[in-house]
Amino acid sequence: MRRSSSLRNRLTAQTISAIVILVVVLAVVTLASVSIHLFDAAQSDAYAVYDGVSQVHGATQRALLQEYTRALDPHIWVIQHHHVIAHSPNTTARLPSVSHWGPVVFQPVAAVQIRMVSGSRQYLIAWPISSDLDVLGDLLLVLGIVTATAALVGVLLGRWITGRVLEPVKDMTESVQAMIRDREYHPVINPSPETGDEFSQLSHVFSQLITILNDRWERDRTLLAEAAHQLRTPLEVIRGNLDILSHWESLDTVLEDESLAAMDRAVGDMTHLVRDLLTLEQANRQLPTKLQPLQLVPVLEDIVEDAHALRPDLHIVFTPPPSTPSRVLGFEPYTRRALWSILENALKYAATPESPVEIDIVASEEHIDLVVKDYGPGIPEADLPHLFERFYRGETSRGTVGTGLGLSIAHALMTAQRGALEVESSESGTRVHLRFVRAV
Protein backbone atom coordinates (compact mmCIF):
# COMPACT_ATOMS: atom_id res chain seq x y z
CA MET A 1 0.00 0.00 0.00
CA ARG A 2 1.43 3.34 -1.02
CA ARG A 3 2.03 5.69 1.86
CA SER A 4 0.51 9.14 1.52
CA SER A 5 2.72 12.20 1.79
CA SER A 6 1.49 15.66 2.59
CA LEU A 7 1.87 18.36 0.00
CA ARG A 8 3.79 20.45 2.52
CA ASN A 9 6.40 17.70 2.98
CA ARG A 10 6.76 17.23 -0.77
CA LEU A 11 7.14 20.95 -1.38
CA THR A 12 9.66 21.21 1.46
CA ALA A 13 11.68 18.34 0.00
CA GLN A 14 11.57 19.93 -3.43
CA THR A 15 12.66 23.29 -1.97
CA ILE A 16 15.60 21.67 -0.16
CA SER A 17 16.58 19.74 -3.29
CA ALA A 18 16.45 22.90 -5.40
CA ILE A 19 18.57 24.87 -2.92
CA VAL A 20 21.13 22.09 -2.50
CA ILE A 21 21.38 21.49 -6.25
CA LEU A 22 21.83 25.21 -6.82
CA VAL A 23 24.56 25.47 -4.15
CA VAL A 24 26.34 22.34 -5.46
CA VAL A 25 26.28 23.68 -9.01
CA LEU A 26 27.64 27.03 -7.82
CA ALA A 27 30.31 25.20 -5.80
CA VAL A 28 31.37 23.10 -8.79
CA VAL A 29 31.48 26.17 -11.02
CA THR A 30 33.46 28.09 -8.39
CA LEU A 31 35.97 25.24 -7.89
CA ALA A 32 36.37 24.79 -11.63
CA SER A 33 36.87 28.53 -12.17
CA VAL A 34 39.40 28.86 -9.34
CA SER A 35 41.23 25.70 -10.47
CA ILE A 36 41.50 26.94 -14.04
CA HIS A 37 42.68 30.34 -12.82
CA LEU A 38 45.34 28.81 -10.57
CA PHE A 39 46.49 26.41 -13.32
CA ASP A 40 46.77 29.26 -15.83
CA ALA A 41 48.69 31.37 -13.31
CA ALA A 42 51.12 28.49 -12.53
CA GLN A 43 51.60 27.76 -16.21
CA SER A 44 52.22 31.44 -16.96
CA ASP A 45 54.78 31.62 -14.16
CA ALA A 46 56.52 28.49 -15.51
CA TYR A 47 56.75 30.07 -18.97
CA ALA A 48 58.14 33.25 -17.40
CA VAL A 49 60.87 31.21 -15.63
CA TYR A 50 61.66 29.48 -18.94
CA ASP A 51 62.00 32.85 -20.68
CA GLY A 52 64.42 34.01 -17.99
CA VAL A 53 66.54 30.86 -17.88
CA SER A 54 66.73 30.24 -21.63
CA GLN A 55 67.97 33.77 -22.37
CA VAL A 56 71.25 33.32 -20.45
CA HIS A 57 74.02 30.75 -20.72
CA GLY A 58 77.08 29.49 -18.97
CA ALA A 59 78.00 30.91 -15.56
CA THR A 60 75.08 33.37 -15.64
CA GLN A 61 72.58 30.57 -16.19
CA ARG A 62 74.15 28.44 -13.44
CA ALA A 63 74.06 31.41 -11.05
CA LEU A 64 70.40 31.97 -11.87
CA LEU A 65 69.57 28.33 -11.23
CA GLN A 66 71.26 28.52 -7.82
CA GLU A 67 68.59 31.00 -6.70
CA TYR A 68 65.91 28.29 -6.72
CA THR A 69 66.64 26.44 -3.49
CA ARG A 70 63.24 26.20 -1.75
CA ALA A 71 60.68 23.46 -2.32
CA LEU A 72 58.14 26.11 -3.34
CA ASP A 73 60.51 27.49 -5.99
CA PRO A 74 60.28 26.18 -9.54
CA HIS A 75 62.12 22.93 -10.25
CA ILE A 76 64.33 23.31 -13.33
CA TRP A 77 66.26 20.79 -15.46
CA VAL A 78 68.44 21.71 -18.42
CA ILE A 79 68.77 18.72 -20.75
CA GLN A 80 71.11 18.20 -23.69
CA HIS A 81 71.46 14.94 -25.59
CA HIS A 82 69.18 13.24 -23.05
CA HIS A 83 71.45 14.17 -20.17
CA VAL A 84 70.87 16.70 -17.43
CA ILE A 85 73.63 19.31 -17.75
CA ALA A 86 72.24 21.68 -15.12
CA HIS A 87 69.45 21.80 -12.55
CA SER A 88 68.18 23.94 -9.69
CA PRO A 89 69.40 23.03 -6.17
CA ASN A 90 65.86 22.16 -5.02
CA THR A 91 65.80 19.05 -7.23
CA THR A 92 68.06 16.18 -8.28
CA ALA A 93 70.00 15.57 -11.42
CA ARG A 94 67.77 12.66 -12.29
CA LEU A 95 64.74 13.47 -14.42
CA PRO A 96 61.35 12.58 -12.89
CA SER A 97 60.08 9.36 -14.40
CA VAL A 98 56.56 9.31 -13.07
CA SER A 99 53.34 9.09 -14.97
CA HIS A 100 51.25 12.20 -15.02
CA TRP A 101 48.07 13.46 -16.57
CA GLY A 102 48.66 16.32 -18.93
CA PRO A 103 50.88 19.10 -17.56
CA VAL A 104 50.05 18.33 -13.91
CA VAL A 105 52.37 15.98 -11.99
CA PHE A 106 52.36 14.93 -8.35
CA GLN A 107 55.91 13.53 -7.91
CA PRO A 108 58.37 14.50 -6.67
CA VAL A 109 56.04 17.44 -5.86
CA ALA A 110 52.65 18.50 -7.12
CA ALA A 111 53.41 20.88 -9.96
CA VAL A 112 52.45 22.19 -13.36
CA GLN A 113 55.15 20.96 -15.73
CA ILE A 114 56.21 22.37 -19.08
CA ARG A 115 58.91 21.09 -21.49
CA MET A 116 60.40 23.59 -23.93
CA VAL A 117 63.15 23.26 -26.59
CA SER A 118 65.69 25.99 -27.36
CA GLY A 119 68.34 25.01 -29.83
CA SER A 120 69.96 21.76 -28.75
CA ARG A 121 68.75 22.10 -25.22
CA GLN A 122 65.48 21.16 -23.51
CA TYR A 123 64.18 22.90 -20.45
CA LEU A 124 61.92 20.99 -18.05
CA ILE A 125 60.25 23.33 -15.58
CA ALA A 126 57.85 22.18 -12.84
CA TRP A 127 56.03 24.96 -11.02
CA PRO A 128 54.89 23.72 -7.55
CA ILE A 129 51.14 24.03 -6.90
CA SER A 130 50.91 22.63 -3.36
CA SER A 131 49.88 26.03 -2.01
CA ASP A 132 47.23 26.24 -4.73
CA LEU A 133 45.95 22.81 -3.75
CA ASP A 134 45.75 24.00 -0.15
CA VAL A 135 43.67 26.95 -1.30
CA LEU A 136 41.38 24.61 -3.26
CA GLY A 137 41.06 22.32 -0.22
CA ASP A 138 40.11 25.25 2.00
CA LEU A 139 37.65 26.44 -0.64
CA LEU A 140 36.15 22.95 -0.90
CA LEU A 141 35.74 22.84 2.88
CA VAL A 142 34.05 26.24 2.90
CA LEU A 143 31.73 25.24 0.07
CA GLY A 144 30.84 22.00 1.90
CA ILE A 145 29.94 23.99 5.01
CA VAL A 146 27.93 26.41 2.86
CA THR A 147 26.08 23.50 1.22
CA ALA A 148 25.22 21.93 4.60
CA THR A 149 24.11 25.30 5.93
CA ALA A 150 22.02 25.91 2.79
CA ALA A 151 20.34 22.51 3.27
CA LEU A 152 19.50 23.37 6.88
CA VAL A 153 18.24 26.81 5.88
CA GLY A 154 16.28 25.14 3.07
CA VAL A 155 14.51 22.90 5.59
CA LEU A 156 13.53 25.83 7.80
CA LEU A 157 12.72 28.14 4.91
CA GLY A 158 10.86 25.45 3.00
CA ARG A 159 8.68 24.57 5.97
CA TRP A 160 7.91 28.22 6.61
CA ILE A 161 7.21 29.14 2.98
CA THR A 162 5.10 26.07 2.24
CA GLY A 163 3.19 26.62 5.46
CA ARG A 164 2.39 30.18 4.41
CA VAL A 165 1.56 29.18 0.84
CA LEU A 166 -0.69 26.26 1.83
CA GLU A 167 -2.49 28.07 4.63
CA PRO A 168 -5.33 29.10 2.25
CA VAL A 169 -5.72 25.45 1.18
CA LYS A 170 -5.94 24.43 4.83
CA ASP A 171 -8.63 27.08 5.46
CA MET A 172 -10.68 25.95 2.45
CA THR A 173 -10.32 22.29 3.44
CA GLU A 174 -11.53 23.01 6.97
CA SER A 175 -14.45 25.02 5.55
CA VAL A 176 -15.54 22.12 3.31
CA GLN A 177 -15.05 19.58 6.13
CA ALA A 178 -17.24 21.72 8.40
CA MET A 179 -19.96 21.77 5.73
CA ILE A 180 -19.83 18.00 5.37
CA ARG A 181 -19.89 17.51 9.14
CA ASP A 182 -22.72 19.97 9.83
CA ARG A 183 -24.62 19.32 6.57
CA GLU A 184 -24.89 23.06 6.06
CA TYR A 185 -23.77 24.08 2.61
CA HIS A 186 -22.54 27.61 2.06
CA PRO A 187 -19.80 29.37 0.03
CA VAL A 188 -16.24 28.25 0.78
CA ILE A 189 -14.21 30.73 2.81
CA ASN A 190 -12.18 33.07 0.61
CA PRO A 191 -8.59 32.98 1.97
CA SER A 192 -7.41 36.13 0.19
CA PRO A 193 -10.30 38.38 -0.86
CA GLU A 194 -8.09 41.46 -0.94
CA THR A 195 -5.66 40.06 -3.54
CA GLY A 196 -7.91 37.98 -5.77
CA ASP A 197 -5.10 35.47 -6.36
CA GLU A 198 -5.37 31.87 -7.60
CA PHE A 199 -6.56 30.59 -4.22
CA SER A 200 -9.27 33.25 -4.16
CA GLN A 201 -10.36 32.18 -7.64
CA LEU A 202 -10.30 28.52 -6.56
CA SER A 203 -12.51 29.26 -3.55
CA HIS A 204 -14.92 31.13 -5.85
CA VAL A 205 -15.11 28.13 -8.20
CA PHE A 206 -15.65 25.78 -5.24
CA SER A 207 -18.42 28.04 -3.96
CA GLN A 208 -20.13 28.02 -7.35
CA LEU A 209 -19.87 24.23 -7.52
CA ILE A 210 -21.28 23.79 -4.02
CA THR A 211 -24.12 26.19 -4.80
CA ILE A 212 -24.97 24.30 -8.00
CA LEU A 213 -24.85 20.93 -6.25
CA ASN A 214 -26.89 22.22 -3.31
CA ASP A 215 -29.51 23.70 -5.65
CA ARG A 216 -29.65 20.43 -7.56
CA TRP A 217 -29.98 18.46 -4.33
CA GLU A 218 -32.73 20.76 -3.08
CA ARG A 219 -34.52 20.54 -6.43
CA ASP A 220 -34.31 16.75 -6.48
CA ARG A 221 -35.53 16.53 -2.89
CA THR A 222 -38.42 18.87 -3.68
CA LEU A 223 -39.21 16.91 -6.83
CA LEU A 224 -39.29 13.67 -4.89
CA ALA A 225 -41.62 15.13 -2.29
CA GLU A 226 -43.89 16.70 -4.91
CA ALA A 227 -43.98 13.54 -7.02
CA ALA A 228 -44.83 11.48 -3.95
CA HIS A 229 -47.61 13.92 -3.13
CA GLN A 230 -48.98 13.80 -6.68
CA LEU A 231 -48.83 10.00 -6.80
CA ARG A 232 -50.55 9.58 -3.48
CA THR A 233 -54.03 10.39 -4.80
CA PRO A 234 -54.09 7.89 -7.71
CA LEU A 235 -52.52 5.25 -5.48
CA GLU A 236 -55.22 5.79 -2.87
CA VAL A 237 -57.85 5.55 -5.62
CA ILE A 238 -56.37 2.23 -6.77
CA ARG A 239 -56.13 0.90 -3.24
CA GLY A 240 -59.70 1.92 -2.41
CA ASN A 241 -61.08 0.29 -5.51
CA LEU A 242 -59.02 -2.82 -4.88
CA ASP A 243 -60.67 -3.03 -1.45
CA ILE A 244 -64.03 -2.79 -3.17
CA LEU A 245 -63.12 -5.43 -5.73
CA SER A 246 -61.88 -7.74 -2.99
CA HIS A 247 -65.56 -8.32 -2.18
CA TRP A 248 -66.27 -9.38 -5.72
CA GLU A 249 -68.80 -12.02 -4.63
CA SER A 250 -71.26 -9.32 -3.56
CA LEU A 251 -70.50 -6.75 -6.28
CA ASP A 252 -72.88 -6.03 -9.08
CA THR A 253 -71.60 -5.50 -12.60
CA VAL A 254 -72.09 -1.71 -12.59
CA LEU A 255 -70.00 -1.11 -9.43
CA GLU A 256 -67.31 -3.44 -10.70
CA ASP A 257 -67.08 -1.56 -14.00
CA GLU A 258 -66.92 1.78 -12.17
CA SER A 259 -64.08 0.55 -9.93
CA LEU A 260 -62.11 -0.76 -12.89
CA ALA A 261 -62.65 2.51 -14.77
CA ALA A 262 -61.50 4.52 -11.75
CA MET A 263 -58.32 2.43 -11.45
CA ASP A 264 -57.72 2.80 -15.17
CA ARG A 265 -57.94 6.58 -14.85
CA ALA A 266 -55.61 6.53 -11.83
CA VAL A 267 -53.06 4.43 -13.72
CA GLY A 268 -53.35 6.81 -16.66
CA ASP A 269 -52.74 9.79 -14.37
CA MET A 270 -49.66 8.13 -12.89
CA THR A 271 -48.35 7.19 -16.33
CA HIS A 272 -48.84 10.78 -17.53
CA LEU A 273 -47.14 12.15 -14.41
CA VAL A 274 -44.14 9.83 -14.69
CA ARG A 275 -43.76 10.61 -18.38
CA ASP A 276 -43.84 14.35 -17.68
CA LEU A 277 -41.29 14.00 -14.88
CA LEU A 278 -38.93 12.04 -17.14
CA THR A 279 -39.30 14.64 -19.90
CA LEU A 280 -38.59 17.45 -17.44
CA GLU A 281 -35.47 15.79 -16.04
CA GLN A 282 -34.18 14.95 -19.52
CA ALA A 283 -34.56 18.59 -20.50
CA ASN A 284 -32.76 19.72 -17.36
CA ARG A 285 -29.91 17.18 -17.46
CA GLN A 286 -29.47 15.83 -20.99
CA LEU A 287 -29.28 18.69 -23.46
CA PRO A 288 -29.26 17.80 -27.16
CA THR A 289 -25.71 17.32 -28.37
CA LYS A 290 -26.22 19.51 -31.42
CA LEU A 291 -29.01 21.85 -32.49
CA GLN A 292 -30.06 21.48 -36.09
CA PRO A 293 -31.78 23.92 -38.49
CA LEU A 294 -35.52 23.32 -38.22
CA GLN A 295 -38.54 24.70 -40.08
CA LEU A 296 -41.19 25.78 -37.59
CA VAL A 297 -44.15 25.91 -39.98
CA PRO A 298 -44.40 22.16 -40.78
CA VAL A 299 -43.99 21.27 -37.10
CA LEU A 300 -46.63 23.78 -36.06
CA GLU A 301 -49.05 22.60 -38.76
CA ASP A 302 -48.81 19.04 -37.39
CA ILE A 303 -49.51 20.25 -33.85
CA VAL A 304 -52.47 22.38 -34.97
CA GLU A 305 -53.88 19.35 -36.80
CA ASP A 306 -53.53 17.25 -33.63
CA ALA A 307 -55.24 19.99 -31.60
CA HIS A 308 -58.14 20.08 -34.07
CA ALA A 309 -58.51 16.33 -33.74
CA LEU A 310 -58.57 16.68 -29.96
CA ARG A 311 -60.95 19.62 -29.87
CA PRO A 312 -62.74 19.95 -33.24
CA ASP A 313 -65.11 22.55 -31.78
CA LEU A 314 -62.33 25.10 -31.15
CA HIS A 315 -61.06 27.64 -33.62
CA ILE A 316 -57.27 27.87 -34.09
CA VAL A 317 -55.98 30.61 -36.40
CA PHE A 318 -52.59 30.01 -38.00
CA THR A 319 -51.87 31.59 -41.39
CA PRO A 320 -48.21 32.60 -41.55
CA PRO A 321 -47.28 34.97 -44.39
CA PRO A 322 -45.24 33.22 -47.08
CA SER A 323 -42.36 35.69 -46.68
CA THR A 324 -41.99 35.22 -42.91
CA PRO A 325 -38.80 33.27 -42.09
CA SER A 326 -39.33 30.29 -39.79
CA ARG A 327 -35.99 28.48 -39.89
CA VAL A 328 -34.62 28.12 -36.37
CA LEU A 329 -31.97 26.18 -34.46
CA GLY A 330 -33.71 23.48 -32.49
CA PHE A 331 -34.14 19.87 -31.51
CA GLU A 332 -37.35 18.67 -33.11
CA PRO A 333 -38.67 16.40 -30.28
CA TYR A 334 -38.12 19.20 -27.75
CA THR A 335 -39.69 21.77 -30.07
CA ARG A 336 -42.79 19.64 -30.66
CA ARG A 337 -43.29 18.96 -26.94
CA ALA A 338 -42.84 22.63 -25.97
CA LEU A 339 -45.28 23.83 -28.64
CA TRP A 340 -47.82 21.21 -27.67
CA SER A 341 -47.60 22.11 -23.97
CA ILE A 342 -48.33 25.78 -24.72
CA LEU A 343 -51.14 25.09 -27.18
CA GLU A 344 -52.65 22.46 -24.86
CA ASN A 345 -52.76 25.02 -22.04
CA ALA A 346 -54.44 27.57 -24.30
CA LEU A 347 -57.05 25.03 -25.39
CA LYS A 348 -57.63 23.83 -21.85
CA TYR A 349 -57.98 27.10 -19.97
CA ALA A 350 -58.90 29.85 -22.44
CA ALA A 351 -60.32 28.59 -25.70
CA THR A 352 -64.04 28.41 -26.40
CA PRO A 353 -65.93 27.89 -29.68
CA GLU A 354 -66.45 31.67 -29.78
CA SER A 355 -62.91 32.62 -28.65
CA PRO A 356 -60.14 31.62 -31.08
CA VAL A 357 -56.50 30.84 -30.34
CA GLU A 358 -54.20 32.79 -32.65
CA ILE A 359 -50.68 31.70 -33.60
CA ASP A 360 -48.21 34.09 -35.25
CA ILE A 361 -44.54 33.97 -36.24
CA VAL A 362 -42.51 37.13 -35.57
CA ALA A 363 -38.96 37.31 -36.90
CA SER A 364 -36.05 39.55 -35.88
CA GLU A 365 -32.38 39.58 -36.87
CA GLU A 366 -31.32 37.04 -34.23
CA HIS A 367 -34.53 35.34 -33.05
CA ILE A 368 -37.83 34.00 -34.27
CA ASP A 369 -40.77 34.21 -31.86
CA LEU A 370 -43.74 31.90 -32.02
CA VAL A 371 -46.60 33.82 -30.36
CA VAL A 372 -49.66 31.94 -29.05
CA LYS A 373 -52.47 34.32 -28.11
CA ASP A 374 -55.83 33.61 -26.54
CA TYR A 375 -58.71 35.84 -25.42
CA GLY A 376 -59.55 34.06 -22.22
CA PRO A 377 -59.87 35.55 -18.73
CA GLY A 378 -56.08 35.81 -18.35
CA ILE A 379 -53.77 34.65 -15.60
CA PRO A 380 -54.00 36.33 -12.18
CA GLU A 381 -51.04 38.59 -11.49
CA ALA A 382 -50.20 36.65 -8.32
CA ASP A 383 -49.75 33.47 -10.36
CA LEU A 384 -47.39 34.90 -13.02
CA PRO A 385 -44.13 34.58 -11.00
CA HIS A 386 -44.89 30.88 -10.30
CA LEU A 387 -45.93 29.72 -13.76
CA PHE A 388 -42.74 27.72 -14.41
CA GLU A 389 -42.62 26.05 -11.00
CA ARG A 390 -43.24 22.31 -11.02
CA PHE A 391 -46.72 21.17 -9.94
CA TYR A 392 -47.86 24.79 -9.52
CA ARG A 393 -51.53 25.21 -10.27
CA GLY A 394 -53.12 28.65 -10.06
CA GLU A 395 -56.64 29.43 -9.00
CA THR A 396 -57.92 29.34 -12.59
CA SER A 397 -56.56 25.83 -13.14
CA ARG A 398 -58.06 24.20 -10.08
CA GLY A 399 -60.44 21.40 -11.01
CA THR A 400 -58.90 20.84 -14.45
CA VAL A 401 -57.10 17.69 -15.52
CA GLY A 402 -53.30 17.90 -15.55
CA THR A 403 -50.12 17.45 -13.57
CA GLY A 404 -49.04 21.08 -13.27
CA LEU A 405 -45.87 20.33 -15.23
CA GLY A 406 -46.78 21.61 -18.69
CA LEU A 407 -45.25 25.08 -18.47
CA SER A 408 -42.27 23.79 -16.47
CA ILE A 409 -41.56 21.28 -19.23
CA ALA A 410 -41.98 23.89 -21.98
CA HIS A 411 -39.66 26.32 -20.18
CA ALA A 412 -36.98 23.63 -19.65
CA LEU A 413 -37.22 22.46 -23.26
CA MET A 414 -36.88 26.00 -24.63
CA THR A 415 -33.89 26.66 -22.37
CA ALA A 416 -32.28 23.45 -23.61
CA GLN A 417 -32.56 24.84 -27.16
CA ARG A 418 -30.89 28.15 -26.17
CA GLY A 419 -34.28 29.79 -26.42
CA ALA A 420 -36.69 31.40 -23.98
CA LEU A 421 -40.32 31.29 -22.89
CA GLU A 422 -42.15 34.45 -21.86
CA VAL A 423 -45.75 34.92 -20.75
CA GLU A 424 -47.78 38.15 -20.83
CA SER A 425 -51.31 38.16 -19.44
CA SER A 426 -54.11 40.60 -18.72
CA GLU A 427 -57.87 40.52 -18.36
CA SER A 428 -58.23 40.51 -22.14
CA GLY A 429 -56.14 37.40 -22.67
CA THR A 430 -52.70 35.81 -22.59
CA ARG A 431 -49.73 35.94 -24.99
CA VAL A 432 -47.02 33.30 -24.81
CA HIS A 433 -43.73 33.90 -26.65
CA LEU A 434 -41.58 30.90 -27.57
CA ARG A 435 -38.28 32.47 -28.61
CA PHE A 436 -35.96 30.43 -30.84
CA VAL A 437 -32.48 31.20 -32.15
CA ARG A 438 -32.74 32.07 -35.79
CA ALA A 439 -30.83 29.71 -38.09
CA VAL A 440 -28.41 31.24 -40.57
N, C-alpha and C positions, 0 to 999 in steps of 0.2 A: 504494500500500500504506500503510495507516494505521500511523503510528509508535506504538509502545507507550510508555506513560508510567508510571513507578512510582507506587505509591499514596503513597509518602512525598512525592514532588514535587507531586502533586496536592493533598495535604493542606496542604503548606507554602504553595502558591500560594493556596489557599482561606483559610488563616490570615492571610496578608499582605493579601489582598483585604478580609477582614472587618475587620482592624485599620485599614487605610487608609480604608475606607468609613466606619467609626465615627469616626475622627479628622476626616475631611472634613465629616461631618454635624455633629459638635460645633463645628468651626471655622465653618461656615456659620451655625449657630444662634448662636454667640458673636458673630460679626460683625453679624448681623441685630439681636441684642439690644442690642449697644453702639451700633449706628447709630440705632436707634429711640430709645434713651435720650438720645444726644447731640442728635438732632433735636428731641425733646420739650423738652430743656433749652434749646436755642437759641430755639425758638418761645416758650417761657415767658418767657425773658429779653426777647425782642422785644415781647411783650405788656406786660411790666413797663415797658419804656421808653415804649411808647405811653401807658400809664396816667399816667406822670410828665409827659410832654410835653403831652398833651391837656388836663391839668388847669390849665395856666397859659397866659397870653396876653400879648401885647405884649412889652415890654422883658424881662419875666421869662422868657418862652419863648425869646426870642432869646439871652439870657444862658445859658440851659440848653443850647441847641443849640451854643453856642460851646465847651462842655466836650468835645465829641466831635471831637477833632482827629486821633487816630491811626487807622491803617488797620484796626486790630483793634477800634476802637470801632464802635458801630452807625451805619449810614448812614441819615440821616433827611431826608425831603422833606415839606414842608407845602404842600399843593396847594389852590388855590381857583379855581374857574372855569377849570379845566384849565391853570392857570399856577402855577409854583412861586413861592410868596411867601416861603418861608424854607427853609433847609437847613443841615445840619451842615457845618463846615469841611472834613471829610474826604471830601466828595463835591462834585459840580458842580451847578449850577442846572438842568442838563438832566436830565430823567427818563431812566432806562435804558430803551432800546427793544430789548432782546434777548429772544429766545425762551427760555423756561424750562419745565421740567417741574414742575408743581405749585408748591409754595412754595419750591423750591430753585432758585437761579440761580447762574450761574458768571461773569457779567460785570456790572459791572466787577470784582467780587470774588465768590468763592464765598460764598454767604450763604443764610440762610433768610429769606424775604421775606414780610411781611404787609402788607395794605392795609386800613385801617380808616377809617370815616367818622364824624365828629363835627360835627353841625350842617352848615354849608356848607363845611366843610373836610374834606380827605382827608389821611391820614397814611400815607406809604409808609416802612416801616422794614425795612431789610435787616441782619440780624444775621450778621456774618462767621463762617464755620465752617472757615476754613483750618486753624486749630489742631486742630479736631476731625478734619479729614481727615488731618492728619499722624498723629494718634493711631491712626486706623483703618489708615493705611498701615503704621505700626510694628506694629500688632496683626496685620495680614495677613502681614507678614514673619515675625513670631514663629510664627504658626500654620503657615506654610509650612515653617519649619525643624522645627517639632514633627511635621508630617506626614511629612517626609522621614526624621526620626529614628525615628518610629513604624514606617515601612516597613522601615528597616534592622533595628530591634529585632524586627519581625515575622518577617523572614527568619531571624535567629539563633534566636529563640524558637520559630518554627515548625519549623525543622529539629530543634531539641533535643526539643521536645514530641512531634513525630511519630516521632522515633527511639525515644523511650522508650515511646510507645504501641504502636508496631509491633514492638518487640523480641520480644514473645511470638509474633507471627505468624512472624517470622524463625526463631525456635527450632523452632516446629512444622513449618515448611517444611523446615528442615534435617533434622529427625527423619524426615519422610516420604521425603525424597530419599535419606537413608542406608538406609532400608528397601528402597527400589526398587533402589538400587545393590548392596546386599549380599544382597538376596532373603531377608531375615530380617524377618518381620513380627511386630511387638510393639506394645503400646500407645504412642500418641503422647505425647511428653514434655508434662507439665503445667506451663505457664509460671508459674502462680500458685496453687499448691495451698493456700497459707495464706489466700487471700482468697476463693476460689471465685467469681471474677468471670466475665464473659461469655467471656473467652478460656479460662478453666479449663473452663467448660461445653462450649465448642467442642472442646477437646482430648478431653474425655470422650466426646463424640459421635463424633469421628473414631476414637477407640480402639474404640468399640463397632462402628462400621462396618468397620474393618479386621479386627476379630476375627470378625465375621460372614462377611466375604468370605474370610478365611483358612480358616475352618471349612468354608465351602462349597467352596473350592478343594481342601482336603484330602479332603473327602467325595467330590467328583467324581473326584479322582485315585485314591482307594481303590476307588471303584465301577468305574472303568475297569480297574484291575488285577484286581479280583475277577471282573468280567464276562469279561475275557480268559481268566482261569484257568478259569472255568466252561465257557467255549465251547471251550477247547482239547480237552477229551476228546471231545465229539461230532464236532469237526472231524477229529480223528485217526481216529475210527471211520470217518468218511466217506472220508477219504483212504486208509485201509487197505483198505477194501472196494472202492474204485475201483481200487486196484492189483490186487486179486484179479480184478475184472471186466475189467481190461485184457487178461487172458489168457482171453477168453471162448471161444476156439476149443477149449481143453482143459477147460472147466468142464462139470460135469454140472448137471442142472437143479436138484437139491437145494441144492448149494452156491451157485448163482446166486440162488435164492429166499432163502436165508439172508442173503446179502450185501445184497440189496435190502431185506429186512426190517430188517436192522441199520441201514442208512442211513436208512430211513424213521423208525425210532425216534430216531436221532440228530437228524434234522431236526425231529422233534416236540419233542425236548428243547430244542433251540435256540429254536424258535418259542415254547415255553412260557416259557423264560427271558427272551427279549426282551419278551414281553408283560408279564411280571411287572415287569421293569425299567421299562418305560414307565408302568405303573400306579403304581409307587412314586414315580417322578419327578413324575408329574402330581399325586399327592397332596401331595408336598413343595413343589411350585412353583406349581401352579395350583389354588388353593382355590376351591370353588364360590362364585359371586358372591352367592348368597342362599340361606340354609337355609329349607326349607319344612316346615310341619307334616306329619308322616308317621306312619302307623299301623304299628307294628312287627309286629302279629300276622299280617296278610296276607302281609307280606314273609317272615316266618319260616316260615309254613306252606308257601310255595313252595319255600324252601330245604330244609325237611325232606322234602318230596316228592321233590326232586331227589336228596337223599341216599339215600332209600329206593330210588330207581331205580338208583343207583350201587351200593349195598350192601344188597340186599333181605334179607340174612341178619341184619342188625344191628337192634337194638331201640333206637329213639329215642323218648323220653317227652317229650311237650310237650302239656300240657293246662292252659292258662292259665285262672284263674278269670274268670268273666264280668265281675266288678266291678273287676278290676285294670286301671288305666289304662295305655295303651301308646302314647299320642300323644306323639311326640318331635319335636324340630327336627333335620332331617337332609337329606341329599342322597341320594336313593334308590339310584343306582348305587354310590356309596361304601358305603352301608349294606349292600347286598346282598353286595358283594365282601368286606367285613370279616366279616360273619356267616358267609359260606361258607368263608373261610380258617380261622376258628376251628373250625367244625364239621368241616371236612375234616381238620384236625389231630387232632381227637378220634377221628374214625373211623379214621384211619390208624394212630395210635400206641397207642390205649387200648381201643377198642371191640372186643368179642368178642360172639358170639351169646348168651353167658351174662351179659355185663356191659353194661348199658344206658348210653346217654348221656342225661342229663336236662337239660331246658332250662326255666328258670323266668324269670318277669318280676317284678322287685322294684321298687316305686315309692316314692319319697320326695317331699318338697315341691318340690325343685328338679331332681331327676334321676330317670331310670328306668334300672335296671340289667337287662341281659339276661345271665343266669348260665348258662353251659354247664358241666356237671359230668360227669366220668367217674370210673370206679372202677378205672382202670388202675394200673400200677406207680408212677406219679408221675414228676416231673421231678427229676433230681439237683440238690441244692442248689447245686453249683458251676456248673450251667448257667443258673440263674434270672437272674443279672444280665446274661446275654448273649442272652436270648431274642429281643430286638427288634433285634439286630445283623443286618445283611444277610449272607446266605450262612452264618450260623452254624448248625451242626448238632451237637447234643449227642451223647453216647454212645448214647443210646437211639434216635436217629434214623439212625444209620449203617446203610447197607444198604437204606434205604427210598428210594422214588422221590420226587423233589422237588428244588426249587432252593434251599431254605433261605431263601426270601423271604416265606413266608406270613405269619408273625407280624410281620415288618417292615412289610409292606403293610397288615395290619390295624391296626397301631399308627398308621401315618401317616394312614390313612383316618379313624380315629376322632379323631385330633388335628385333622384338617381340618374335622371337624364339631363342634369345640369340646367334644368328648367325651374319654374316656380309656379305656385298656385296662389291666387289672390281672390278674395271674396269681398264684394261690395253689396250692401243690402239696405233697403229702406222700406217704408210702408207700401211703396208702389211696386216692389219686386226686388229680385236679387240678380246680380251679375257675377259670374264666375269666370276668371281669366286663367286659362292654362297657357303658360308662356313657355315656348320652345326656342331653342337656339336655331337660328336660321342656317340652313345648309348652303354652302357656297355653290 
